[in-house]
Amino acid sequence: MIQLLNSVIPILVFFTTPALGACTASILLNGNTRTYASCSSLNSWSQLSWTFDPSARTMDTMFRALLTSSSGWVGWGINSGSTAAMLGSNVLLGFTDSSNVIRVAQYSLTPQILRGTLPSPASSTELRLVGSSFIDISSGVVTIFAKLSLPTNQSISRINLVFCRGPGTRNLSPLPHTTDASFLRQTTAVLDLSSNRILRAQAPHQSLKLQHGIINAVGWGIFLPLGVMVARYVRPYSHRREWFFGHVGLQCTGYLLGVVGWGIGLKLASYSGESAASQIHQNVGTAIFVFATLQVLSLVFRPEKEHKIRPYWKIYHHGLGYLTLVLIFTNIYKGFKLLQGSRTLKNLYTAFLVIAVLATAGLEAYRWYVYLEKKSKRPAYASESPTSDSKI
């Protein structure tokens, strides 16, 4: 839908300036000054200048970016879909090849890149680049000039932009860039043609990610730990089986919420373009679901107290439970790192966790105090430690 005018030859220039400096709408090139109507910094290492001609439906652009190294690559492009996401974008990359030739090449970012396939230069994409390049290998700033032809059969007020940089190339294919969440948040934006402004793009599926984070933080991260605390600290003082119903109720509620959140996570995983860090988060989430399911099943198949395998069941049940909690806490904070705008949610959960830890420390200290107090008065009680199933 978006085409590069065949009459304009895109040029790639390396400048000797080691930093971008202030965003400028004018640049001196081969003795001629090129001027653009607008200029905006995309992040700390890239800028975009542009002039939009609404009558001709064209946009003249200049993209400038700092290389990470002399052998690195930089690029920018457009996603004609509904969101500013890397996958599905058509991009222009600038880099120095193995023969020290500075090149501009166009690429289509297809789902194959999620399977580790490096993108190869495309002879034709929706950008339809025709051009050449010239060499200056002494600088750390790449500038790509291109003129875009916008579709005439539909109204476009916003353009989804993507921009990135990476460590190097192999056979004209860009090597993968970092997938750190803080970096990825700087690689998308929206160009509002009506106001001539660059807007920060919302991460794809942000609302669904937020629902996933809240449900799992409450289910896995609050109800399950509270259920463990009830079993350990309420049981010794429960004359009947109130503690058991409280424990099972909290655990089952947490499990059901966790399964819902895990299902939302599977839906998110079905979308393309997730990073390696997201994949690790998904794998740990699946492990939590499996372990939590085993814990629920262990209640169903719990042996009687007098059964000879009861001690081994206790070791399994307690050990798997504590392992699951460790994975839950770790994965929740990994999820906060991946989720944009999660500072408030992270702070609220951290406050709960601090309160829970302080309460646990106090209850554990009191439990041992009662145990030692009774032990000093009744030697026979010495065989019943605070970790025993017997009531204090």
C-alpha positions, 0 to 999 in steps of 0.5 A, a space after each residue: 500500500 505504501 510505495 517508494 517513488 521510483 523517480 527518487 533514488 534513496 541515499 545512505 550516508 554515514 556522517 562523521 559526527 559521533 552523536 545525533 545532536 539536536 533534531 534538525 529538519 535541514 541537512 547539507 548533502 553534497 553541497 545542497 541543503 535538504 529541508 523537511 517540514 518536521 523533525 522528531 526524536 524517536 528515542 535517544 539514538 534515532 530521529 525522523 524528519 519528514 514532509 507530507 504532501 497531502 495533495 500528492 499523497 507523498 511523504 519525503 523522509 530522512 531517518 538518522 540513527 546511531 550505530 551500535 558498532 561499525 559493523 552494525 545496522 539500523 533501520 526503520 519502516 512501516 506496519 500497515 496493520 492496526 498496530 505499530 509492531 515489528 512483525 508484519 512491517 516492511 523496513 529499510 535497513 542501512 549497514 556496511 556489508 562484508 566488502 565495506 560497501 554501505 547499503 540500503 536494502 528492504 526487508 519484510 518481517 514475516 513470522 519466520 523470524 520468530 523461528 530464528 530465520 534471518 530476514 533476507 533482502 527483498 526485491 519487492 515489498 510494500 515499500 518498493 525501494 529502488 535506489 543505490 548507495 555510496 560509501 563513507 565508513 568513517 562515521 557512526 551515524 546512518 542517514 536513510 533518505 526515502 520518499 514514500 507514496 501513500 495509498 490514494 484509495 483510502 484515508 490515512 491519518 496515522 502511520 505505524 512506525 518501527 525503528 531498530 538497530 542491531 549488532 551486525 549482518 551475515 550475508 546481507 541479513 541483519 543479526 538479531 537485536 536485543 529483546 530487552 523489554 526496555 529497548 523494545 519499548 523504544 522501537 515503535 511509534 505512530 506518526 500523526 499526519 493531521 498534527 505532524 507529531 510523533 506519538 508513542 505507540 501502545 504495545 500490542 495487546 496491552 489491555 489483554 496483557 494487563 488483564 493477564 498480569 492482574 489475574 495471575 498476580 491475584 490468583 497465583 501471587 496472593 490467594 495461593 500464598 495466603 492458602 499456605 499461610 492458613 495451613 501453617 499458622 491457623 491449623 495449630 489453633 483450629 479445634 476442628 477443620 476450619 483451617 482445612 476448608 480455609 486452606 482448600 478454599 483459598 488454594 482452589 480460588 487461586 488455582 481457578 484464577 490462575 488457570 484463567 490468567 494462564 489461558 489469557 497467557 496462551 492467547 497472548 502467546 498465539 500472537 506473533 512478535 513476542 520476545 525471547 524474554 516473553 517466551 521464558 515468562 510463558 514457559 515458567 507460567 506453564 510450569 506453574 500451571 502444571 505444578 499447581 494442578 498436581 497440588 490440586 490433584 494431591 488433595 484429591 488423592 490424599 492418603 489417610 493419616 494412618 497410611 504408610 505413604 502419608 509421610 512421603 506424600 507430605 514431603 511431596 506436597 510441601 516441597 512442590 508447594 514451596 517450589 511453586 511459590 518460588 516460581 510464582 514470585 519470580 515469574 510475576 516480577 518477570 511479567 512486571 518487567 515485560 508489561 508497560 505501565 505496570 509500576 503501580 501494579 508492581 508497587 501494590 503487589 510488592 506492598 502485599 508481599 512485604 506485609 505477607 513476609 512480615 506477617 510470616 516472620 511474626 507468626 513463625 517466631 510466635 509458633 516457635 515461641 509457643 513450641 519452646 515454651 511448651 517443650 520446657 514445661 513438657 519434655 514429651 512435647 520435644 518430639 513435636 516440632 513446629 513443622 509437625 502435623 500435630 497441633 501446638 
